[in-house]
Amino acid sequence: MLREILSLDAAKQVTPSSLLGYAEGLGWQAVANGRRSEIAVYHRPDSRLHQVIIPVDTTLVDYAESVAEAVRKLADFEHRPAREVLEHLLLPPADVLRFREISPDAETGNLPFEHAVRMINGTRRLLLSAAHSVLDPQASHQRLSRSEAEAFVNRCRLGQTERGSFVLNVACPLELQPALTGFEAEPFARQVTNLLMRSLEALARSADTTRTDDLLDQKRNPGISANLCESLLLLRPSGDRSTLTVSTTWSRTLLPESRETAQDVQLPQAVFGVAETIATRLRTTPVPRPARFVGFVDVLRGQPSGDDPRPSGEVVFTLFDDEQNKIRARGILNTDDYATAAAAHLKSDYIAFKAILRRLPRMSRVEGISDFKRIGFEKETVGSRQ
């Protein structure tokens, strides 16, 4: 087997922490190595006889060569090209998405300029759509302008293409974490990449089974929106037999619970036909109507603004539905309603208001809050709405 040649200039830029994190993420285990503090020794999770030496002192004369050798061993364990592992290590901890077009146009590794621009724009909008669906699942997002989603996309990095096809490599750093209630358990970027892959898988399955109605169910497919489908159409390759393959290489510093290191979804032309049909139907989904809610104020997170010393902002509620099941939800109140909420919270009184409820996995959200009142138990029945 030929020894893969790696760039020593690139290997020299790999930090010890990224190399150690990569090995540990794959399950390699540290081995006691006496007093040699300039190196760390790890053995494979399935064999103590297979070891890798990782340099932890960047001043070593052979640091680059040692990194290259460690990369080759890790790549051999994963059955990945060593160059691909090296490129992964040069990125911050990130999930790497690959959008690979296989078509007559892409055989030489290049595309017509307009097609390439459309593909990049489509990829950006696809990520924005998935990010908005993580924040607020909807059949159709009126605008893709949430600051959290924009910040996520702006931190993504575009990698090099590959010959024999046209590939967009997009690194999605895991370090970005919006300060929102309900998103503490998993990095926002991982939520986006995971939701995107699940949504594309659902579209691919639907094309195979010709059952598209399931895609309209937001509870089952929260990531599928008109925006995502329309963005995917920008990536549609020309040619009846052309395909787009979307794959992700999960960051080794935070593998999914399944411990899978990669995932891919193949999208033939039939999938784009489904996306085109579904996009139209999702755009015409009825707009939800406000309902009346009764409950308690749990947490007040408002702050004074520069224009008003009185606090306003986020409040966490416990609400009751028609069956008197509890719903944890957060919403934004203006200064007057916030003062009413604070007074009700102090006395443990009920509150009531009208709003649109967005049910989310960890904590739901109420939007368009109006007619906010502090009430006593004798004035309204818990769970009643009008």
C-alpha positions in Angstrom: 0.0 0.0 0.0 1.4 3.4 -1.0 2.3 5.8 1.7 0.1 8.9 1.2 2.2 12.1 1.0 1.0 14.9 3.2 2.0 18.6 3.2 4.4 19.2 6.1 3.6 22.9 6.0 -0.1 22.0 6.7 0.8 19.4 9.3 2.8 22.0 11.2 -0.3 24.1 11.6 -2.2 21.3 13.4 -2.5 22.0 17.1 -1.8 19.3 19.7 -5.3 19.9 21.2 -7.1 19.3 17.9 -5.1 16.1 17.3 -5.7 14.8 20.8 -9.4 15.7 20.6 -9.7 13.9 17.3 -8.2 10.7 18.6 -10.2 10.8 21.9 -13.4 11.4 20.0 -12.8 8.2 18.0 -12.4 6.3 21.3 -8.5 6.0 21.3 -7.3 5.7 24.9 -4.2 7.2 26.6 -1.3 5.0 27.5 1.1 5.8 30.3 4.4 6.9 28.7 6.7 7.6 31.7 8.3 11.0 31.8 8.1 11.9 28.1 6.0 15.0 28.4 6.6 16.1 24.8 4.4 13.2 23.4 1.2 11.4 24.2 0.6 7.8 23.4 -2.8 6.4 22.6 -4.0 2.9 21.7 -6.9 1.9 19.4 -10.2 1.2 21.2 -10.2 -2.3 19.7 -6.5 -3.2 20.2 -3.8 -2.1 22.8 -1.2 -3.4 20.3 -2.0 -0.6 17.8 -0.7 2.7 19.1 -0.2 6.2 17.8 2.3 8.8 19.1 0.9 12.3 19.2 3.4 15.2 19.6 2.2 17.8 22.2 5.3 20.0 22.0 5.2 22.2 18.9 8.9 23.2 19.3 10.0 19.6 18.4 12.2 19.6 15.3 10.2 16.8 13.8 6.8 18.1 14.9 5.3 18.3 11.4 6.6 14.8 10.5 5.2 13.3 13.7 1.8 15.0 13.1 1.7 13.6 9.6 2.5 10.1 10.8 -0.2 10.3 13.5 -2.7 11.6 10.9 -1.9 8.6 8.6 -2.6 6.1 11.5 -5.9 7.8 12.5 -6.9 7.9 8.8 -6.1 4.2 8.4 -8.3 3.4 11.4 -11.2 5.3 9.9 -10.6 4.1 6.4 -10.4 7.8 5.3 -7.9 9.5 3.0 -5.2 11.0 5.2 -5.4 14.3 3.3 -9.1 14.5 4.3 -8.3 13.9 8.0 -5.5 16.6 7.8 -7.9 19.1 6.3 -10.4 18.3 9.0 -7.8 18.9 11.7 -7.0 22.3 10.3 -10.5 23.5 11.0 -12.0 24.5 14.3 -14.2 21.7 15.8 -16.9 21.5 13.1 -19.3 19.3 11.3 -18.3 19.3 7.6 -21.0 19.2 5.0 -20.2 18.1 1.4 -22.5 18.9 -1.5 -21.3 16.8 -4.4 -22.8 17.1 -7.8 -22.3 14.3 -10.3 -23.3 15.4 -13.7 -21.8 15.8 -17.2 -21.1 19.5 -16.4 -19.1 18.5 -13.3 -17.0 15.7 -14.6 -13.9 18.0 -15.0 -14.3 19.4 -11.5 -15.7 22.8 -12.7 -19.1 24.2 -13.5 -20.5 27.1 -15.6 -20.1 30.2 -13.5 -23.8 31.0 -13.2 -24.5 27.4 -12.1 -21.7 27.5 -9.5 -23.0 30.8 -8.1 -26.5 29.4 -7.9 -25.1 26.3 -6.1 -23.3 28.4 -3.5 -26.4 30.6 -3.0 -28.6 27.5 -2.6 -26.3 26.0 -0.1 -26.3 29.2 2.0 -30.1 29.4 1.9 -30.4 25.7 2.7 -28.3 26.2 5.9 -30.3 29.4 6.8 -33.6 27.5 6.3 -32.5 24.6 8.5 -31.2 27.1 11.2 -34.6 28.9 11.2 -36.4 25.6 11.6 -34.2 24.7 14.6 -35.2 28.0 16.2 -38.8 28.0 15.1 -40.2 25.1 13.0 -42.7 26.5 10.5 -44.1 25.3 7.1 -42.9 28.6 5.6 -40.6 31.2 7.1 -41.7 34.7 5.9 -38.1 36.0 6.1 -34.8 34.2 6.7 -33.4 37.0 8.9 -33.0 35.7 12.4 -29.7 37.0 13.8 -28.8 33.6 15.4 -29.2 31.9 12.0 -27.2 34.6 10.2 -24.4 34.4 12.8 -24.2 30.6 12.3 -24.0 30.9 8.5 -21.5 33.7 8.6 -19.1 31.5 10.7 -19.2 28.6 8.2 -16.2 28.1 6.0 -16.1 27.0 2.4 -13.5 24.4 1.5 -12.0 23.2 -1.8 -13.7 21.2 -4.5 -12.5 17.8 -5.8 -11.9 16.5 -9.3 -14.2 14.1 -11.0 -17.2 16.0 -9.6 -18.0 19.3 -8.2 -17.9 19.4 -4.4 -18.7 22.2 -2.0 -17.1 21.6 1.4 -18.8 23.7 4.2 -17.4 23.6 7.7 -20.0 24.5 10.4 -18.1 25.4 13.6 -19.6 24.0 16.8 -18.4 26.7 19.0 -21.3 29.1 18.2 -24.1 28.8 20.8 -27.0 31.2 20.9 -28.0 32.3 24.4 -31.5 31.0 24.1 -33.5 29.0 26.6 -33.8 25.4 25.6 -30.6 25.2 23.5 -28.1 24.4 26.1 -27.7 20.6 25.6 -26.2 20.6 22.1 -24.3 23.2 20.0 -26.5 25.1 17.7 -24.5 24.1 14.6 -24.9 20.4 15.4 -28.7 21.0 15.7 -28.7 22.6 12.3 -26.6 20.0 10.5 -28.5 17.1 12.2 -31.9 18.6 11.2 -30.7 19.3 7.7 -29.6 15.7 7.2 -32.8 14.3 8.7 -34.9 16.6 6.4 -33.0 15.6 3.3 -33.4 11.9 4.2 -37.1 12.4 4.6 -37.3 14.0 1.1 -35.3 11.1 -0.3 -37.5 8.5 1.3 -40.6 10.3 0.1 -39.3 10.2 -3.5 -38.8 6.4 -3.2 -42.2 5.7 -1.7 -44.2 8.5 -3.5 -45.8 9.4 -0.2 -45.4 13.1 0.1 -48.2 14.0 2.5 -46.1 13.0 5.5 -43.7 15.8 4.6 -46.3 18.4 5.5 -46.5 17.2 9.1 -44.4 19.7 11.0 -44.3 17.5 14.1 -42.8 14.6 12.2 -40.6 16.7 9.9 -39.9 20.1 11.6 -37.0 20.9 9.3 -39.0 20.7 6.0 -40.2 24.2 5.0 -41.0 25.9 1.8 -37.7 27.8 2.2 -35.7 24.6 2.5 -37.3 23.0 -0.6 -36.9 26.2 -2.6 -33.2 26.4 -1.6 -32.7 22.8 -2.5 -34.0 23.5 -6.0 -31.1 26.0 -6.5 -28.8 23.0 -6.2 -30.6 20.9 -8.8 -28.1 19.5 -11.3 -28.8 19.4 -15.0 -29.4 16.1 -16.7 -31.9 13.3 -16.1 -29.3 11.0 -14.5 -27.4 13.7 -12.6 -27.5 13.5 -8.8 -26.5 15.6 -5.7 -25.1 13.8 -2.7 -25.1 15.6 0.6 -22.9 14.2 3.3 -21.7 15.2 6.7 -18.6 14.3 8.6 -19.4 14.8 12.2 -16.8 16.6 14.4 -14.7 14.0 16.2 -14.8 16.2 19.3 -18.5 15.6 19.6 -19.7 12.5 17.8 -23.5 11.7 17.8 -24.9 9.2 20.4 -24.8 6.6 17.6 -21.0 7.1 17.4 -21.4 7.4 13.6 -18.6 9.5 12.1 -20.4 10.3 8.8 -23.7 10.3 7.0 -24.8 10.8 3.5 -28.0 11.2 1.5 -28.2 10.7 -2.3 -30.7 13.0 -4.1 -31.6 11.9 -7.6 -33.8 14.0 -9.9 -37.0 12.6 -8.4 -36.2 14.2 -5.0 -36.1 17.7 -6.6 -39.5 17.0 -8.2 -40.9 16.2 -4.7 -39.3 19.4 -3.3 -40.8 21.5 -6.0 -44.3 20.1 -5.3 -44.0 20.3 -1.6 -42.7 23.9 -1.6 -45.9 25.1 -3.2 -48.1 23.2 -0.8 -46.1 24.5 2.2 -46.5 28.1 1.0 -50.3 27.7 1.1 -50.4 26.1 4.6 -53.0 28.0 6.7 -51.5 30.6 9.0 -52.1 29.6 12.6 -54.6 31.7 14.6 -54.0 33.1 18.0 -55.5 31.2 20.9 -56.2 32.1 24.5 -53.9 30.7 27.2 -54.0 30.7 31.0 -51.0 29.9 33.3 -48.3 31.1 35.6 -45.2 33.2 35.2 -42.2 31.1 36.0 -39.1 33.2 35.1 -38.6 36.9 34.4 -35.6 37.6 32.2 -36.3 41.2 31.0 -33.9 44.1 31.2 -34.3 47.9 31.0 -33.6 49.4 27.5 -31.7 52.5 26.6 -34.9 54.4 26.0 -36.9 53.1 29.0 -35.7 52.3 32.5 -38.5 49.9 33.0 -37.7 46.2 32.1 -39.2 44.4 29.2 -38.2 41.2 27.4 -38.3 37.4 27.8 -40.6 35.6 30.2 -41.0 31.9 30.8 -44.5 30.6 31.4 -46.2 27.4 32.5 -49.4 27.3 30.4 -52.3 24.8 30.4 -54.0 23.4 27.3 -57.5 22.2 26.9 -56.7 18.9 28.7 -54.9 20.8 31.4 -51.5 19.5 30.3 -48.6 21.8 31.2 -46.8 23.6 28.4 -43.5 25.3 29.1 -43.1 28.3 26.8 -41.3 31.6 26.5 -42.4 34.8 25.0 -41.5 38.5 24.8 -43.4 41.2 26.7 -43.5 44.9 26.4 -42.9 47.1 29.4 -46.5 47.3 30.5 -47.2 43.6 30.1 -43.9 42.8 31.8 -44.9 44.9 34.8 -48.2 43.0 35.0 -46.3 39.7 34.7 -43.9 40.7 37.5 -46.8 41.6 39.8 -48.6 38.3 39.1 -45.4 36.4 39.6 -44.9 38.0 43.0 -48.4 37.0 44.2 -48.4 33.6 42.3 -51.5 34.8 40.5 -52.7 33.4 37.2 -52.1 35.3 33.9 -54.0 35.1 30.6 -53.3 36.3 27.1 -53.8 35.6 23.4 -50.9 34.4 21.3 -49.8 31.9 18.6 -48.2 28.8 20.2 -45.1 27.4 18.4 -44.4 23.9 19.8 -40.7 23.2 20.0 -38.8 20.1 21.2 -37.3 21.6 24.4 -39.3 24.7 25.1 -42.2 26.1 23.1 -42.6 29.7 22.2 -45.7 32.1 22.2 -45.7 34.9 19.6 -47.8 37.9 19.0 -48.9 38.2 22.7 -51.9 40.5 23.2 -54.7 41.1 25.8 -52.3 40.2 28.6 -54.0 40.1 32.0 -53.4 39.2 35.6 -56.3 37.2 36.9 -57.6 35.4 39.9 -58.6 31.8 39.9 -62.3 32.7 40.3 -62.3 34.9 37.2 -61.3 32.3 34.7 -61.1 28.5 34.4 -57.7 27.0 33.8 -57.4 25.7 30.3 -60.3 27.8 28.9 -59.8 29.6 25.6 -61.8 31.7 23.3 
